Amino acid sequence: MPGLTAPSDYAEEPPRHPALKINSKEPFNAEPHRSALVTSYITPVDFFYKRNHGPIPKVEDLSRYSVHISGLVNKPIQLSMADIWALPKYNVTATLQCAGNRRTAMSKVRKVRGVGWDISALGNATWGGAKLSDVLELVGIAKLSSVTSLGGKHVEFVSVDKCKEEKGGPYTASIPLKQATDPDADVLLAYEMNGEVLNRDHGYPLRVVVPGVIGARSVKWLDSINIIEEECQGFFTQKDYKMFPPTVDWDNIDWSTRRPQMDFPVQSAICTLEDVDVIKEGKARIAGYALSGGGRGIERVDISVDGGKTWVEARRYQKDNVPYVSDGPQSDKWAWVLFEATLDIPANAEIVAKAVDSAANVQPENVEDIWNLRGILNTSWHRIKIQNSSCVGRSKL
């Protein structure tokens, strides 16, 4: 594309924070240490996880950059950044998450394929940009439409970046038209992150943000938008990011039997301790994050120090000085909820966290029950093993 190009190698990668844990160097995939996640409700850009499938695209001339919108529409158009900036701007606070979050833990049960991630392949940011519903009106698609006059039912996003999975072609993904045209779904063409211009790792100059949905659908470095009859046929929609039962392996998999994953399930994780840790007996602060897809709030986070025999409800919070109410009007429905509890930790404790969302969905107890060959959506209870705590003279508070 004129103005925005995808390099063929990794010679011009952007700088990254040295504290990030690198899970793959080329393409670059990295996450912050888990403890960094709960230091603030809004994740600093430097500590927001990096998920890439190829070399990072580079803007050569922003004035020549544009997004082409075509397909099953009556009036295709080309939009420059100036055109997009001229549309009403919205700020949406939303958590994005790689579907492979906690994949490393799932792989310990039985090996899975994919980049290994601890519990930090997610982050919460305030995204600024134009609503996709406003953009689509420019090509004659009314808000709250489920089908265009020419039969379009899905909105496909095409990136500039090149992926080996697409045999050197671009990354693509799609969402239903009825979601794209719903103003309350808050789907954005975003050009800002946390009040600043997007950086290269996060999609500069323009990306899609689809709140409440796995990060794979929030396409970065946007090249074009196609209105299509069927969902996207690209690799990452049809042959990846689908949830299979534990009985399916690489010898008997049939990708066509499962729908592409969209909303992420309810989940939580403890960020103030490692999965195996040593702390002194006595009081300790247990803190972490909880979230659910589709705009569902977090109704409860329960913490146990005896492996799930007894439970204590944690305090939930988002913004400072604003009490969190699940699905409340002052709560950010697309964002994670942080939690904390100060508890007496016995010797050799097993600390467990589990969340319940506003639809009464509860995390599964065991990872074995949700194991899948791609290692996605490990939303099982997060367990922390405390060893030799009575013998150590330090405390994590």
C-alpha positions in Angstrom: 0.0 0.0 0.0 1.3 3.5 -0.7 2.4 5.2 2.5 2.4 2.0 4.6 4.6 -1.0 3.8 5.3 -4.4 5.3 9.1 -5.2 5.5 10.3 -8.5 4.3 12.7 -9.0 7.2 13.2 -7.8 10.8 15.9 -5.2 10.3 13.7 -2.3 11.2 11.8 -3.4 14.2 10.7 -0.7 16.7 12.4 -0.4 20.2 10.7 -2.3 23.1 11.0 -2.1 26.9 13.8 -4.3 28.2 11.6 -5.6 31.0 9.3 -7.5 28.7 9.5 -11.3 28.7 10.2 -12.3 25.1 8.4 -15.5 24.0 9.3 -15.2 20.4 11.9 -12.9 18.9 11.0 -13.2 15.2 8.1 -12.5 14.9 8.2 -10.5 18.1 5.9 -11.7 20.9 6.3 -10.6 24.4 4.5 -9.9 27.7 5.2 -8.0 30.9 5.9 -9.6 34.2 2.6 -10.6 35.8 3.2 -8.2 38.8 3.2 -5.2 36.4 -0.4 -5.8 35.3 -1.9 -4.9 38.7 0.1 -1.7 39.2 -2.5 0.3 37.3 -6.0 -0.1 35.8 -4.8 1.3 32.5 -1.8 -0.7 31.1 1.1 1.6 30.1 1.8 1.2 26.3 5.4 -0.1 27.0 3.9 -2.9 29.2 1.1 -3.9 26.9 1.7 -7.3 25.4 3.0 -7.5 21.9 1.5 -10.1 19.5 2.8 -10.2 16.0 2.8 -12.6 13.0 5.6 -11.0 10.9 7.8 -7.9 10.6 6.2 -4.7 11.9 4.8 -2.5 9.0 6.3 0.9 8.6 4.7 4.2 7.6 6.7 5.8 4.7 4.3 8.7 4.0 1.1 9.2 6.1 -0.4 11.6 3.6 -0.5 8.7 1.0 -2.0 6.2 3.4 -5.7 5.3 2.9 -8.2 2.6 3.7 -10.3 1.2 0.9 -13.9 0.0 1.8 -15.5 -2.1 -0.9 -17.3 -5.4 -1.5 -21.1 -5.8 -1.3 -21.8 -2.1 -1.0 -23.3 0.4 -3.4 -20.6 3.1 -3.1 -17.0 1.9 -2.4 -14.8 4.6 -1.0 -11.2 5.4 -0.1 -10.6 7.1 3.2 -7.5 9.0 4.2 -6.4 9.6 7.8 -7.8 13.1 7.4 -11.2 11.7 6.5 -11.1 9.4 9.5 -10.0 12.2 11.9 -12.9 14.2 10.7 -15.4 11.7 12.0 -16.7 11.9 15.6 -14.0 10.6 17.9 -14.8 8.2 20.7 -12.7 6.9 23.6 -13.4 3.3 24.6 -11.6 1.6 27.5 -11.3 -2.1 26.6 -9.1 -5.1 27.4 -7.5 -6.9 24.5 -6.3 -10.4 25.1 -4.5 -13.1 23.0 -6.5 -16.2 23.0 -3.3 -18.1 23.9 -3.0 -16.5 27.3 -1.9 -19.1 29.9 -1.0 -21.5 27.1 2.2 -22.5 28.8 0.3 -23.9 31.8 -2.0 -25.8 29.5 1.0 -27.3 27.7 2.2 -28.8 31.0 -0.9 -31.1 30.9 -0.3 -32.2 27.3 1.8 -30.4 24.7 0.0 -27.9 22.5 1.1 -25.8 19.5 1.6 -22.1 19.6 3.6 -19.3 21.2 4.0 -19.9 24.9 2.4 -17.3 27.2 2.3 -16.9 30.9 -0.7 -15.0 32.3 0.1 -11.6 30.9 -0.9 -11.8 27.2 -3.5 -9.1 27.8 -3.7 -5.4 28.7 -6.3 -2.7 29.3 -6.1 0.5 27.3 -8.2 3.5 26.4 -8.5 3.5 22.6 -9.4 6.6 20.6 -10.9 6.6 17.1 -13.9 6.6 14.9 -16.7 4.1 15.4 -16.9 1.5 12.6 -20.7 2.1 12.5 -20.1 5.7 11.5 -17.5 4.7 8.9 -19.8 2.2 7.3 -22.5 4.8 6.9 -20.2 6.5 4.4 -20.7 3.5 2.1 -24.4 3.4 2.6 -24.8 0.9 5.4 -27.2 2.0 8.0 -26.6 1.5 11.7 -28.0 -1.8 13.2 -27.9 -3.5 9.8 -27.5 -7.2 9.6 -27.3 -7.5 5.8 -26.6 -5.0 3.0 -28.8 -4.5 0.0 -26.3 -6.6 -2.0 -26.2 -9.4 0.5 -23.2 -8.5 2.7 -23.4 -10.1 6.2 -19.8 -9.8 7.4 -17.1 -7.2 7.6 -13.6 -8.4 6.7 -10.5 -6.5 7.9 -7.3 -6.8 5.8 -3.9 -5.9 7.2 -0.8 -4.8 5.5 1.5 -7.2 7.4 2.6 -10.4 5.8 2.2 -13.8 7.6 3.9 -17.1 6.9 0.6 -18.8 7.8 -1.0 -17.0 4.8 2.0 -17.9 2.6 3.2 -14.4 2.7 -0.2 -12.9 2.3 -1.9 -10.4 4.7 -3.5 -11.1 8.1 -7.3 -11.0 7.9 -10.3 -11.4 10.2 -14.0 -10.6 10.2 -16.9 -9.8 12.4 -20.7 -10.0 11.7 -22.1 -6.9 10.1 -24.7 -6.6 12.8 -21.9 -6.2 15.4 -20.0 -3.8 13.1 -23.0 -1.5 12.6 -24.1 -1.5 16.3 -22.9 1.8 17.9 -23.2 0.1 21.4 -20.7 -2.6 20.3 -18.1 0.2 20.3 -16.0 -1.3 17.4 -13.4 1.3 16.6 -11.0 2.2 13.8 -8.5 3.4 16.4 -5.6 5.8 15.9 -4.8 6.5 19.6 -3.9 4.4 22.6 -4.0 5.9 26.1 -4.2 9.4 24.7 -1.2 9.1 22.4 -0.8 8.2 18.7 -0.6 4.4 18.2 2.9 3.1 18.1 4.1 0.7 15.5 3.8 -2.4 17.6 0.1 -1.6 18.3 -1.0 -0.8 14.7 0.1 2.7 13.7 -1.4 4.4 11.9 -4.8 2.7 12.1 -6.1 -0.5 13.7 -9.4 -2.2 14.5 -10.5 -2.6 18.1 -13.3 -5.1 18.7 -14.1 -5.0 22.4 -15.1 -8.2 24.3 -13.7 -10.4 21.6 -10.3 -12.3 21.4 -7.5 -10.1 20.1 -7.2 -12.0 16.9 -10.1 -10.1 15.5 -8.7 -6.6 16.3 -6.6 -6.3 13.1 -3.6 -3.9 13.1 -2.1 -1.8 10.3 -5.4 -1.7 8.5 -5.2 -1.8 4.7 -8.8 -2.4 3.6 -12.3 -3.3 4.7 -14.4 -5.7 2.6 -18.2 -6.3 3.0 -18.7 -10.0 2.3 -21.4 -12.6 2.3 -19.7 -15.3 4.3 -17.2 -14.9 7.2 -13.5 -14.4 6.3 -11.9 -17.4 4.8 -8.4 -16.6 6.0 -6.1 -18.9 8.0 -6.6 -17.2 11.3 -10.4 -17.4 11.0 -10.8 -20.8 9.5 -7.8 -22.8 10.6 -6.8 -21.3 14.0 -8.4 -19.8 17.1 -11.2 -22.4 17.3 -12.1 -24.3 20.5 -11.9 -28.1 20.2 -12.6 -30.8 22.8 -9.7 -32.7 24.4 -10.4 -35.7 22.2 -9.3 -33.9 19.0 -5.7 -34.1 18.0 -3.7 -33.2 14.9 -4.5 -36.6 13.3 -8.3 -36.3 13.5 -9.0 -32.5 13.4 -11.6 -31.1 11.1 -11.5 -27.4 11.2 -14.9 -27.0 9.5 -16.7 -28.5 12.5 -16.1 -25.5 14.8 -17.0 -21.8 14.5 -14.3 -19.2 14.9 -13.9 -18.1 18.5 -15.2 -14.6 19.2 -16.1 -13.7 22.8 -13.6 -14.8 25.4 -14.9 -16.7 28.5 -14.9 -15.5 32.1 -11.5 -15.8 33.7 -9.2 -14.5 36.4 -5.5 -14.8 37.4 -3.4 -13.9 40.4 -0.6 -11.5 39.6 1.2 -10.9 43.0 2.6 -14.4 43.2 4.3 -16.9 40.9 2.6 -20.2 40.2 5.1 -21.8 42.6 6.2 -19.3 45.3 7.6 -19.0 48.7 6.2 -16.5 51.3 6.1 -16.3 55.0 3.1 -17.5 56.9 0.7 -14.8 57.9 -1.1 -12.0 56.1 -0.5 -11.4 52.4 -2.1 -9.4 49.7 -3.5 -11.4 46.8 -4.3 -9.4 43.7 -5.0 -10.0 40.1 -7.4 -9.4 37.2 -10.7 -10.8 36.1 -12.6 -10.3 32.9 -15.3 -11.8 30.7 -16.1 -11.2 27.0 -19.2 -9.8 25.3 -19.4 -6.9 27.7 -20.3 -9.0 30.6 -19.3 -7.7 34.0 -17.6 -9.5 36.9 -20.1 -10.3 39.6 -17.6 -11.9 42.0 -14.0 -13.1 42.5 -13.5 -15.8 45.0 -10.1 -16.6 46.6 -9.2 -19.8 48.5 -6.1 -20.6 50.4 -6.9 -24.3 50.9 -7.2 -25.4 47.3 -10.9 -24.6 46.9 -12.4 -26.0 50.1 -13.3 -22.6 51.5 -13.6 -19.2 49.8 -13.4 -15.5 50.6 -14.8 -12.9 48.3 -12.2 -10.4 47.0 -12.7 -6.6 46.6 -13.3 -5.7 42.9 -12.3 -2.3 41.4 -11.7 -0.4 38.2 -11.3 3.4 38.3 -10.1 5.3 41.4 -12.9 6.6 43.7 -15.6 5.0 41.6 -17.2 1.9 43.2 -17.3 -1.0 40.8 -20.8 -2.4 40.1 -21.1 -5.3 37.6 -22.9 -3.9 34.5 -23.2 -0.6 36.3 -23.4 2.6 34.2 -20.2 4.0 35.6 -18.3 0.8 35.0 -16.2 0.0 31.8 -18.1 -2.9 30.4 -15.3 -3.9 28.0 -12.5 -3.7 30.5 -11.0 -6.0 33.1 -11.7 -5.8 36.8 -8.9 -5.8 39.2 -9.3 -7.6 42.6 -7.5 -7.8 45.9 -7.8 -9.6 49.2 -5.5 -9.7 52.3 -5.6 -13.2 53.7 -3.9 -15.3 56.3 -1.7 -17.7 54.4 -1.0 -21.0 56.1 2.0 -23.2 55.6 2.1 -25.0 52.2 -1.1 -23.3 51.0 -2.7 -23.7 47.7 -4.1 -20.3 46.7 -6.9 -20.4 44.1 -8.8 -17.6 42.2 -12.0 -18.0 40.3 -14.4 -15.5 38.9 -18.2 -15.4 38.2 -19.5 -13.0 35.5 -22.8 -11.2 35.3 -24.4 -14.0 33.4 -23.4 -16.4 36.2 -20.8 -18.1 34.1 -18.0 -19.6 36.3 -14.5 -20.6 35.4 -13.9 -24.4 34.9 -12.0 -26.0 37.8 -9.5 -28.1 35.9 -7.4 -27.3 32.9 -7.6 -31.0 31.8 -11.3 -30.5 31.0 -10.7 -27.7 28.6 -7.4 -28.8 27.1 -7.3 -28.2 23.3 -4.6 -28.8 20.8 -4.0 -25.1 20.0 -3.9 -24.2 23.7 -6.4 -21.4 23.6 -8.7 -20.1 26.3 -7.1 -21.6 29.3 -9.6 -20.1 31.8 -9.4 -22.8 34.4 -9.0 -21.8 38.1 -5.6 -20.2 38.6 -3.7 -22.1 41.3 -0.7 -20.9 43.3 1.4 -23.4 45.2 3.1 -22.0 48.3 6.2 -24.0 49.5 8.1 -23.9 52.8 6.4 -20.7 53.8 7.0 -21.2 57.5 10.8 -21.4 56.9 11.3 -18.2 55.0 11.7 -14.8 56.5 10.1 -12.6 53.8 6.7 -11.6 52.9 4.9 -10.4 49.7 2.5 -7.7 50.7 
